[in-house]
């Protein structure tokens, strides 16, 4: 599996993965283009190659402002779940944000999305707040989770 930066050609594949994931934020294609083009915007792609053909199997969309960042969206093709794709995307995103000087990463997740909540908790995210009735269709609370990150510039070298 390769984790790499988003390319314009990835847009149809990213949108297709998103549409297969009802718990993911349902963005328009322009939203991804806009995020990829702004300062602090970062979309990572998980790609696998089968029989010589590369396939986008997941993505993570982050936005950093100053020393804080937010994971806006993360989705993995259902046929590729439980293989470490989401964890790899999350870890690489946090690593890149850390290198950019990020001190805290936030995310929102549906309270009922137990696999995602478990993934984020295992990565060190903790409950920061609850937004009552935040999600629609169905109406549901959002858990706001946060991860404190030590910026790369403050990690002692060996």
Secondary structure, 3 states (H helix, E strand, C coil): CEEEECCHHHHHHHHHHHHCCCCCCCCCHHHHHHHHHCCCEEEEEEEEEECCEEEEEEEEEEEEECCEEEEEEEEECHHHCCCCHHHHHHHHHHHHHHHCCCCEEEEEEECCCHHHHHHHHHCCCEEEEEEEEEECCCCEEEEEEEEECCCHHHCCCC
